[in-house]
């Protein structure tokens, strides 16, 4: 954990390192609304009573990738072991049917021993040096993994043995392609890159340009960029239609604003993404009195983009419950210019400061403009500039008269 090592302070959390202590352990004394999306991006949905389980077998590759690592490694091992045992049994049956395992023909297998015994013609087996099931199993492994030790080989005596050799090679290639591809996909899954995409632990609501805005901070810890990064938000809450239909998890898209405009962001440094709470916003009637743990409100943030190094699309998610939204605060600046380059101080990533903010809803603020007249203006943030003293290259002096 980066926060445990002191690299990242405890004031904010990563997307994937969200909260070490479960919510039920931290808030035992009060009931809290169940999350739809966890702080680490995991969806808190349990799928039950699925009757058509066979649908998962129709997409075997995705099913193998979605399995846990112990199950995947077990299937990986058993697939090779079972194929070796199956074809080992086939090679043993071929040798048994041809008489390679008969004790009376063993002296005729070696030309020197056959001549010493006075045999008229040397016996040619289907596969040389197969005396038991163990030797047939070893030959099966040699064929499938293309290891030739030189002791066993297929002869021209049995066309069926040549056909089995071709079939086993094809089956071995198919198993290698599926299982190795599955292992590769599990190690390079898109959510691994999302481990270094971080969100602020809390969101804030404060004034910006005279309007109430919902704000959060997002950043990327890696130097390799997320190409075509887009961010969007949804409000999840329980609603009821005019006809009386109750929707327990109604998802409402809300418009995002960011410094570069639109939903696309240039995530080369941490950005403050904000949503203007206007009459089209589902937060239009939210006030500080509604930001408590009993409020049926959850805001989901989804960041998507293409990983620059691999070209795989990745997605990072987080959510904010009502009591994780701070009213009347804003994020402190963390980007500064030092020695001709911009540096980011991640120790202040989630730090906020209090700012004058009206304790009313956006609807009330829009209907009563006089509320803004009573608000004290907060001092504007100043940018620290370095003073550079330039030495003159020449001086002007008066000529003596």
SESEKOL-526525 format. One record per residue (C-alpha): residue in one letter; residue number from 1; x, y, z. Coordinates in pm, 1 decimal. Example, Ala and Ser with C-alpha at 12.3 -4.5 7.8 and 13.67 -1.06 7.14 Angstrom:
NODE residu num        x        y        z
NODE      a   1   1230.0   -450.0    780.0
NODE      s   2   1367.0   -106.0    714.0
// end
This chain:
NODE residu num        x        y        z
NODE      x   1      0.0      0.0      0.0
NODE      x   2    146.8    331.6   -105.4
NODE      x   3    -22.4    512.3    180.0
NODE      x   4    130.2    274.4    434.8
NODE      x   5    479.6    344.0    304.5
NODE      x   6    433.2    716.0    343.6
NODE      x   7    443.7    797.4    -27.0
NODE      x   8     79.9    902.6    -31.8
NODE      x   9    -78.0   1055.6    277.9
NODE      x  10   -391.4    931.0    443.2
NODE      x  11   -592.6   1242.8    355.9
NODE      x  12   -693.5   1091.5     23.2
NODE      x  13   -712.4    746.9   -129.5
NODE      x  14   -640.1    585.4   -461.3
NODE      x  15   -908.9    443.0   -681.7
NODE      x  16   -793.8     86.2   -623.9
NODE      x  17   -651.6    137.4   -273.2
NODE      x  18   -971.8    290.3   -156.5
NODE      x  19  -1033.3    217.7    210.1
NODE      x  20   -849.9    -41.0    414.1
NODE      x  21  -1126.4    -50.5    674.7
NODE      x  22  -1463.8   -173.7    548.6
NODE      x  23  -1758.2     59.3    571.9
NODE      x  24  -1950.4   -173.4    803.0
NODE      x  25  -1659.2   -166.8   1049.7
NODE      x  26  -1622.3    209.3   1044.1
NODE      x  27  -1989.0    291.4   1075.9
NODE      x  28  -2124.2     27.6   1307.5
NODE      x  29  -2328.7    272.3   1511.1
NODE      x  30  -2538.6    387.2   1217.3
NODE      x  31  -2698.0    242.9    909.4
NODE      x  32  -2553.5    352.7    580.3
NODE      x  33  -2689.7    332.9    231.3
NODE      x  34  -2550.1     40.8     32.6
NODE      x  35  -2312.6    143.6   -242.3
NODE      x  36  -2387.7     64.7   -603.4
NODE      x  37  -2020.1    117.1   -696.2
NODE      x  38  -1745.6     88.5   -435.2
NODE      x  39  -1465.3    335.5   -380.9
NODE      x  40  -1231.5     90.0   -552.4
NODE      x  41  -1458.4     72.1   -859.0
NODE      x  42  -1609.3   -269.9   -788.7
NODE      x  43  -1980.6   -300.4   -859.4
NODE      x  44  -2176.1   -404.6   -551.2
NODE      x  45  -2422.6   -627.9   -735.0
NODE      x  46  -2488.0   -996.4   -662.1
NODE      x  47  -2631.4  -1205.8   -946.5
NODE      x  48  -2860.2  -1479.4   -814.9
NODE      x  49  -3092.9  -1746.7   -952.1
NODE      x  50  -2927.9  -1764.7  -1294.5
NODE      x  51  -3099.2  -2063.1  -1454.3
NODE      x  52  -2918.2  -2070.3  -1788.0
NODE      x  53  -2568.7  -2149.9  -1662.2
NODE      x  54  -2480.2  -2303.0  -1997.9
NODE      x  55  -2448.3  -1959.3  -2151.8
NODE      x  56  -2113.0  -1916.2  -1975.8
NODE      x  57  -1977.4  -2226.3  -2150.7
NODE      x  58  -2060.5  -2077.8  -2490.0
NODE      x  59  -1786.6  -1822.3  -2429.9
NODE      x  60  -1519.1  -2041.7  -2273.8
NODE      x  61  -1232.2  -1797.2  -2321.0
NODE      x  62  -1403.1  -1509.6  -2138.3
NODE      x  63  -1512.9  -1748.9  -1865.3
NODE      x  64  -1153.9  -1862.7  -1813.2
NODE      x  65  -1028.5  -1504.2  -1803.5
NODE      x  66  -1292.4  -1404.2  -1548.2
NODE      x  67  -1207.2  -1692.6  -1314.2
NODE      x  68   -990.0  -1641.4  -1008.9
NODE      x  69   -620.0  -1719.4  -1036.1
NODE      x  70   -629.7  -2049.3   -837.0
NODE      x  71   -907.1  -2182.9  -1059.0
NODE      x  72   -730.5  -2066.8  -1375.1
NODE      x  73   -401.9  -2229.6  -1275.3
NODE      x  74   -584.0  -2551.6  -1184.3
NODE      x  75   -756.4  -2565.1  -1524.7
NODE      x  76   -424.6  -2477.2  -1692.8
NODE      x  77   -250.1  -2771.4  -1525.0
NODE      x  78   -534.4  -3019.1  -1568.2
NODE      x  79   -580.3  -2940.8  -1938.8
NODE      x  80   -223.1  -3042.5  -2018.6
NODE      x  81   -218.3  -3334.5  -1778.1
NODE      x  82   -545.5  -3479.7  -1906.8
NODE      x  83   -436.3  -3447.3  -2270.5
NODE      x  84   -107.8  -3622.2  -2194.0
NODE      x  85   -289.6  -3903.6  -2015.3
NODE      x  86   -548.3  -3938.0  -2292.8
NODE      x  87   -296.7  -3964.8  -2573.9
NODE      x  88    -69.6  -4179.5  -2354.7
NODE      x  89   -356.5  -4426.9  -2335.5
NODE      x  90   -401.2  -4406.3  -2713.9
NODE      x  91    -31.9  -4479.0  -2775.8
NODE      x  92    -45.5  -4769.4  -2533.2
NODE      x  93   -348.3  -4916.7  -2711.9
NODE      x  94   -173.2  -4882.1  -3048.7
NODE      x  95    132.6  -5058.9  -2914.4
NODE      x  96    -83.5  -5328.3  -2754.6
NODE      x  97   -286.6  -5386.4  -3071.1
NODE      x  98     25.3  -5413.3  -3285.3
NODE      x  99    194.1  -5650.6  -3045.4
NODE      x 100    472.3  -5417.1  -2937.5
NODE      x 101    414.4  -5512.8  -2574.6
NODE      x 102    437.2  -5890.9  -2642.4
NODE      x 103    736.7  -6043.0  -2466.5
NODE      x 104    802.4  -6285.6  -2751.6
NODE      x 105    874.5  -6004.4  -2996.0
NODE      x 106   1109.7  -5803.4  -2776.3
NODE      x 107   1418.9  -6001.1  -2883.1
NODE      x 108   1338.9  -5924.7  -3246.8
NODE      x 109   1319.0  -5548.0  -3193.9
NODE      x 110   1695.0  -5510.7  -3169.4
NODE      x 111   1862.7  -5628.9  -3493.1
NODE      x 112   2168.8  -5752.4  -3301.5
NODE      x 113   1958.7  -5954.3  -3058.4
NODE      x 114   1740.2  -6083.1  -3340.5
NODE      x 115   2042.7  -6205.1  -3536.5
NODE      x 116   2180.6  -6375.8  -3230.7
NODE      x 117   1850.7  -6556.6  -3185.4
NODE      x 118   1849.1  -6660.2  -3548.0
NODE      x 119   1535.9  -6470.0  -3642.0
NODE      x 120   1458.6  -6449.0  -4010.6
NODE      x 121   1317.4  -6095.0  -4006.4
NODE      x 122   1344.1  -5818.0  -3745.7
NODE      x 123   1019.0  -5703.1  -3587.9
NODE      x 124    929.4  -5333.7  -3655.6
NODE      x 125    708.5  -5176.2  -3386.0
NODE      x 126    473.2  -4882.0  -3436.1
NODE      x 127    664.0  -4675.1  -3177.9
NODE      x 128   1007.1  -4782.9  -3067.7
NODE      x 129   1099.9  -4832.7  -2700.9
NODE      x 130    742.5  -4854.4  -2568.2
NODE      x 131    724.1  -5135.9  -2312.8
NODE      x 132    450.4  -5019.4  -2075.7
NODE      x 133    196.7  -4746.6  -2008.7
NODE      x 134    467.4  -4537.8  -1841.5
NODE      x 135    678.4  -4533.1  -2157.2
NODE      x 136    365.5  -4452.1  -2363.0
NODE      x 137    286.3  -4160.9  -2128.8
NODE      x 138    642.1  -4028.1  -2164.1
NODE      x 139    615.1  -4051.1  -2542.7
NODE      x 140    285.5  -3858.7  -2529.2
NODE      x 141    458.2  -3576.2  -2339.7
NODE      x 142    747.3  -3572.9  -2587.9
NODE      x 143    509.0  -3546.6  -2883.1
NODE      x 144    288.1  -3269.0  -2741.1
NODE      x 145    562.5  -3044.8  -2605.0
NODE      x 146    791.1  -3120.0  -2903.6
NODE      x 147   1072.3  -3261.9  -2693.6
NODE      x 148   1265.6  -3535.9  -2870.7
NODE      x 149   1501.4  -3734.3  -2649.0
NODE      x 150   1585.0  -3978.4  -2930.2
NODE      x 151   1479.6  -4296.4  -2751.2
NODE      x 152   1124.6  -4321.3  -2889.2
NODE      x 153   1003.8  -4252.8  -3238.9
NODE      x 154    716.7  -4335.5  -3475.0
NODE      x 155    796.0  -4576.5  -3756.2
NODE      x 156    631.1  -4634.9  -4094.8
NODE      x 157    478.8  -4961.9  -3978.0
NODE      x 158    145.3  -4816.2  -3852.6
NODE      x 159    -47.3  -4548.0  -4048.4
NODE      x 160   -279.4  -4512.7  -3746.2
NODE      x 161     17.3  -4404.1  -3532.1
NODE      x 162    105.3  -4133.9  -3783.7
NODE      x 163   -255.4  -4009.0  -3777.1
NODE      x 164   -257.0  -3997.7  -3396.0
NODE      x 165     72.7  -3806.0  -3406.6
NODE      x 166    -85.8  -3539.8  -3630.5
NODE      x 167   -400.0  -3514.3  -3415.1
NODE      x 168   -201.9  -3478.8  -3092.3
NODE      x 169     13.3  -3202.1  -3238.5
NODE      x 170   -297.1  -3008.2  -3343.7
NODE      x 171   -466.7  -3057.9  -3007.1
NODE      x 172   -150.2  -2948.2  -2827.6
NODE      x 173   -130.3  -2627.9  -3032.7
NODE      x 174   -495.8  -2547.1  -2958.5
NODE      x 175   -449.5  -2600.9  -2584.4
NODE      x 176   -133.4  -2387.1  -2585.3
NODE      x 177   -306.3  -2105.0  -2772.5
NODE      x 178   -610.9  -2099.9  -2543.7
NODE      x 179   -436.8  -2138.9  -2208.9
NODE      x 180   -139.3  -1912.8  -2279.6
NODE      x 181   -373.3  -1652.4  -2427.2
NODE      x 182   -587.4  -1675.5  -2114.2
NODE      x 183   -284.5  -1624.6  -1888.4
NODE      x 184   -169.7  -1328.6  -2098.3
NODE      x 185   -512.0  -1163.4  -2086.2
NODE      x 186   -536.9  -1207.6  -1710.8
NODE      x 187   -195.9  -1046.6  -1652.9
NODE      x 188   -266.8   -757.7  -1893.1
NODE      x 189   -626.4   -680.1  -1803.7
NODE      x 190   -733.8   -319.9  -1843.1
NODE      x 191   -818.3   -271.1  -1475.8
NODE      x 192   -449.7   -320.1  -1387.8
NODE      x 193   -370.7     14.2  -1550.6
NODE      x 194   -657.9    171.0  -1359.3
NODE      x 195   -471.7    100.2  -1034.1
NODE      x 196   -273.5    420.8  -1090.0
NODE      x 197   -573.3    638.3  -1182.6
NODE      x 198   -676.6    817.0   -865.1
NODE      x 199   -976.3   1014.5   -748.2
NODE      x 200  -1009.7   1239.5   -447.6
NODE      x 201  -1163.1   1070.1   -144.7
NODE      x 202  -1424.6   1344.1   -108.6
NODE      x 203  -1610.4   1559.1   -356.6
NODE      x 204  -1694.8   1922.5   -281.8
NODE      x 205  -1970.0   2169.9   -361.9
NODE      x 206  -1875.4   2536.3   -375.2
NODE      x 207  -1922.1   2849.8   -580.2
NODE      x 208  -1739.3   2887.7   -909.2
NODE      x 209  -1810.8   3184.5  -1132.4
NODE      x 210  -2110.8   3267.6   -914.8
NODE      x 211  -2273.1   2924.7   -954.7
NODE      x 212  -2281.9   2620.6   -730.6
NODE      x 213  -2065.1   2343.5   -871.3
NODE      x 214  -2000.7   1982.5   -780.1
NODE      x 215  -1623.7   1923.7   -802.3
NODE      x 216  -1379.9   1636.1   -771.0
NODE      x 217  -1014.0   1584.3   -852.6
NODE      x 218   -871.1   1312.8  -1076.4
NODE      x 219   -509.5   1228.5  -1152.9
NODE      x 220   -274.4    972.9  -1307.2
NODE      x 221     35.9    851.2  -1124.0
NODE      x 222    212.4    711.8  -1431.8
NODE      x 223    409.9    904.6  -1689.1
NODE      x 224    256.7    705.0  -1973.5
NODE      x 225    -63.4    883.7  -2066.3
NODE      x 226   -421.6    773.9  -2111.9
NODE      x 227   -510.6    858.3  -2471.1
NODE      x 228   -856.9    995.7  -2555.3
NODE      x 229   -951.0   1002.0  -2187.9
NODE      x 230  -1315.3   1081.7  -2121.3
NODE      x 231  -1499.1   1123.0  -1793.6
NODE      x 232  -1868.6   1106.7  -1717.4
NODE      x 233  -2089.6   1105.4  -1410.1
NODE      x 234  -2417.7    948.8  -1312.8
NODE      x 235  -2649.7    999.5  -1019.7
NODE      x 236  -2796.0    676.6   -883.4
NODE      x 237  -3100.3    709.5   -661.8
NODE      x 238  -3438.6    553.7   -598.9
NODE      x 239  -3715.8    716.7   -799.9
NODE      x 240  -4082.0    660.3   -874.1
NODE      x 241  -4261.4    733.0  -1199.8
NODE      x 242  -4596.1    907.8  -1238.0
NODE      x 243  -4757.9    570.1  -1288.0
NODE      x 244  -4627.7    445.2   -954.5
NODE      x 245  -4342.0    234.6  -1090.7
NODE      x 246  -4051.5    227.7   -844.7
NODE      x 247  -3700.6    221.6   -995.8
NODE      x 248  -3457.7    128.0   -715.3
NODE      x 249  -3143.2    218.4   -908.9
NODE      x 250  -3230.9    493.7  -1152.4
NODE      x 251  -2920.0    613.9  -1338.0
NODE      x 252  -2925.2    977.6  -1446.9
NODE      x 253  -2643.5   1123.0  -1656.9
NODE      x 254  -2517.2   1465.2  -1555.2
NODE      x 255  -2314.2   1701.2  -1768.5
NODE      x 256  -1948.7   1739.4  -1678.4
NODE      x 257  -1728.4   2040.8  -1727.1
NODE      x 258  -1350.3   2046.9  -1724.2
NODE      x 259  -1075.3   2295.6  -1804.9
NODE      x 260  -1038.7   2180.8  -2167.4
NODE      x 261  -1412.2   2164.1  -2243.3
NODE      x 262  -1638.2   1870.6  -2317.0
NODE      x 263  -1593.4   1525.8  -2167.5
NODE      x 264  -1244.6   1465.7  -2311.4
NODE      x 265   -957.4   1547.9  -2078.5
NODE      x 266   -581.3   1579.9  -2119.3
NODE      x 267   -474.6   1392.4  -1808.5
NODE      x 268   -109.0   1489.4  -1797.8
NODE      x 269   -154.9   1644.2  -1452.4
NODE      x 270   -432.0   1625.7  -1190.4
NODE      x 271   -748.7   1805.7  -1297.8
NODE      x 272  -1049.0   1937.8  -1109.7
NODE      x 273  -1360.1   1819.3  -1289.6
NODE      x 274  -1677.6   2005.2  -1204.0
NODE      x 275  -2046.3   1994.8  -1278.7
NODE      x 276  -2251.3   2314.1  -1280.4
NODE      x 277  -2564.4   2263.5  -1072.7
NODE      x 278  -2832.8   2425.9  -1285.1
NODE      x 279  -3199.6   2361.3  -1346.0
NODE      x 280  -3118.7   2056.7  -1559.9
NODE      x 281  -2906.6   1898.6  -1287.1
NODE      x 282  -3041.1   1624.9  -1057.9
NODE      x 283  -2859.2   1809.0   -775.6
NODE      x 284  -3067.6   2122.2   -826.7
NODE      x 285  -3253.3   2079.1   -495.2
NODE      x 286  -2960.6   1953.1   -287.7
NODE      x 287  -2867.6   2157.1     18.8
NODE      x 288  -2620.0   2101.7    305.5
NODE      x 289  -2902.6   1948.5    506.9
NODE      x 290  -2926.8   1663.3    254.7
NODE      x 291  -2561.2   1558.1    277.5
NODE      x 292  -2594.2   1291.8    545.0
NODE      x 293  -2555.4    914.2    544.3
NODE      x 294  -2930.5    849.5    530.5
NODE      x 295  -2976.4   1039.8    204.9
NODE      x 296  -3055.6    821.4    -95.9
NODE      x 297  -2791.3    968.4   -322.9
NODE      x 298  -2482.9    825.7   -492.6
NODE      x 299  -2274.6    990.6   -762.7
NODE      x 300  -2072.3    755.3   -983.3
NODE      x 301  -1766.6    882.1  -1173.1
NODE      x 302  -1634.2    681.3  -1469.3
NODE      x 303  -1300.5    755.7  -1637.7
NODE      x 304  -1227.3    577.5  -1966.9
NODE      x 305   -935.5    590.0  -2206.2
NODE      x 306   -681.8    396.7  -2410.5
NODE      x 307   -355.2    290.6  -2248.1
NODE      x 308    -69.8    447.6  -2442.5
NODE      x 309    172.9    155.7  -2402.2
NODE      x 310    -63.5   -135.0  -2480.0
NODE      x 311   -352.5     18.1  -2675.7
NODE      x 312   -606.1   -150.9  -2444.9
NODE      x 313   -911.3     44.6  -2331.5
NODE      x 314   -921.0     87.3  -1954.0
NODE      x 315  -1184.5    214.8  -1715.2
NODE      x 316  -1158.3    346.9  -1361.0
NODE      x 317  -1463.4    400.6  -1142.1
NODE      x 318  -1546.1    544.5   -804.1
NODE      x 319  -1849.7    680.2   -625.6
NODE      x 320  -1944.5    940.5   -368.5
NODE      x 321  -2225.6    898.3   -119.4
NODE      x 322  -2404.2   1197.3     25.8
NODE      x 323  -2187.8   1212.0    339.6
NODE      x 324  -1871.9   1206.1    124.2
NODE      x 325  -1962.4   1537.3    -39.0
NODE      x 326  -1823.8   1840.4    144.7
NODE      x 327  -2028.0   2160.2    122.4
NODE      x 328  -1850.1   2494.2    107.2
NODE      x 329  -1498.9   2366.1     37.4
NODE      x 330  -1264.0   2358.2   -258.3
NODE      x 331   -942.5   2179.8   -346.1
NODE      x 332   -606.9   2341.4   -279.2
NODE      x 333   -363.4   2395.0   -571.0
NODE      x 334   -103.0   2121.3   -607.0
NODE      x 335     74.3   2218.2   -933.0
NODE      x 336    366.2   2459.2   -910.8
NODE      x 337    652.1   2565.6  -1137.3
NODE      x 338    994.5   2466.4  -1012.6
NODE      x 339   1323.6   2491.2  -1200.1
NODE      x 340   1163.9   2535.8  -1539.1
NODE      x 341    917.0   2248.0  -1509.5
NODE      x 342    581.4   2182.8  -1347.4
NODE      x 343    576.6   1965.9  -1037.7
NODE      x 344    276.6   1802.5   -872.6
NODE      x 345    261.9   1769.0   -493.8
NODE      x 346     48.3   1460.6   -437.9
NODE      x 347     62.9   1507.4    -61.9
NODE      x 348   -209.0   1773.2   -107.8
NODE      x 349   -414.4   1580.3   -361.8
NODE      x 350   -724.5   1550.0   -143.7
NODE      x 351   -676.6   1858.3     75.4
NODE      x 352   -958.3   2111.1     80.0
NODE      x 353  -1012.6   2454.2    232.4
NODE      x 354  -1334.0   2620.6    344.8
NODE      x 355  -1471.3   2896.3    124.8
NODE      x 356  -1780.0   3117.3    164.0
NODE      x 357  -2074.7   2927.2     17.3
NODE      x 358  -2447.3   2990.7     61.4
NODE      x 359  -2628.5   2722.2    261.0
NODE      x 360  -2912.2   2691.4     15.3
NODE      x 361  -3002.3   2491.8   -289.7
NODE      x 362  -2911.8   2595.2   -642.0
NODE      x 363  -3280.1   2658.4   -705.6
NODE      x 364  -3302.2   2904.3   -418.3
NODE      x 365  -2979.0   3071.8   -526.8
NODE      x 366  -3111.2   3118.2   -880.3
NODE      x 367  -3449.2   3250.9   -766.1
NODE      x 368  -3307.4   3487.8   -504.2
NODE      x 369  -3005.3   3675.3   -640.0
NODE      x 370  -2979.0   3880.9   -322.4
NODE      x 371  -2818.2   3585.2   -145.7
NODE      x 372  -2494.8   3649.0   -334.9
NODE      x 373  -2484.9   4009.8   -213.3
NODE      x 374  -2453.3   3895.1    145.8
NODE      x 375  -2169.4   3653.9     70.0
NODE      x 376  -1817.0   3772.5    155.5
NODE      x 377  -1575.3   3743.1   -131.9
NODE      x 378  -1296.5   3494.5    -76.1
NODE      x 379   -945.2   3603.7   -165.7
NODE      x 380   -833.1   3489.9   -506.2
NODE      x 381   -556.5   3237.1   -527.0
NODE      x 382   -227.6   3390.6   -616.5
NODE      x 383     35.0   3232.5   -836.5
NODE      x 384    379.7   3241.9   -690.6
NODE      x 385    617.5   3400.4   -935.5
NODE      x 386    989.4   3399.4   -915.3
NODE      x 387   1159.9   3733.5   -935.9
NODE      x 388   1449.1   3735.2  -1180.6
NODE      x 389   1701.8   4012.6  -1167.4
NODE      x 390   1851.5   4091.9  -1504.8
NODE      x 391   2196.4   4238.0  -1514.2
NODE      x 392   2235.5   4517.3  -1771.8
NODE      x 393   2478.7   4442.2  -2049.6
NODE      x 394   2585.0   4807.9  -2075.3
NODE      x 395   2562.7   5132.5  -1879.8
NODE      x 396   2501.5   5488.4  -1988.1
NODE      x 397   2712.9   5755.9  -1825.4
NODE      x 398   2721.8   6127.6  -1878.8
NODE      x 399   3019.8   6268.4  -2067.0
NODE      x 400   3220.6   6527.8  -1877.3
NODE      x 401   3177.8   6876.8  -2009.7
// end
